[in-house]
Amino acid sequence: MKAGIPEGLARNPEDVVVGEPIVTRAWKFDGSPHWVTYGMCLGQDEHGVWVYQPHGIFVSKPGVAFFAHEDAVVLIPGTGEWVATFYPGGHRRGLKLYIDVSTGIGWRRLSDGGWEVNSIDMDLDVIDRTTTGVYLDDEDEFAEHQVSMGYPRHLIAAMSREASGLLEQVGQKLAPFDGRVEERFSQGRAMVKA
């Protein structure tokens, strides 16, 4: 692993509890920091750990920071090389789903309670918008970083396969991309009001 990226993390948390804080931290393959967000655990099921990120949370990466305009629900899969962020209907840019094809997903408990989940963003994104439908984004960035960051051939192939599979899965509305996230939005909103 590159400098900065934590090593030896568990692929799945052992005892994550509903309501616990979860920090999601993405890195780039060269070890540089990428996006950091905060949320609350909604629970874990056969698809992975669901995290609620209410509007107004702080979102940042080097050179960019803002308070989220909309709620989001993030799914960290128990298996698979991706991190999915779902948005509610009515998103200002028509965004419904944004999947970061990622590798190196790993969890660690925070010293003051809660969890941090780390991942390595591999550029490719599967996006679903009300205005354009489902598409693959950032193939140019993926090609550029293969050279500038030295992606190994096996990783290039694996991430390309993952992106293709996700395009099909989202396009066919297969679980967990079948609308079940609406229940998670309701659960998160109720948690914030409590």
Secondary structure, 3 states (H helix, E strand, C coil): CCCCCCCCCECCCCCCCCCCEEEEEEEECCCCEEEEEEEEEEEEECCEEEEEECCCCEEEECCEEEECCCCEEEEEECCCCEEEEECCCCCCCCEEEEEEEEEEEEEEECCCCCEEEEEEEEEEEEEEECCCEEEEECHHHHHHHHHHCCCCHHHHHHHHHHHHHHHHHHHCCCCCCCCCHHHHHHHHHHHHHC
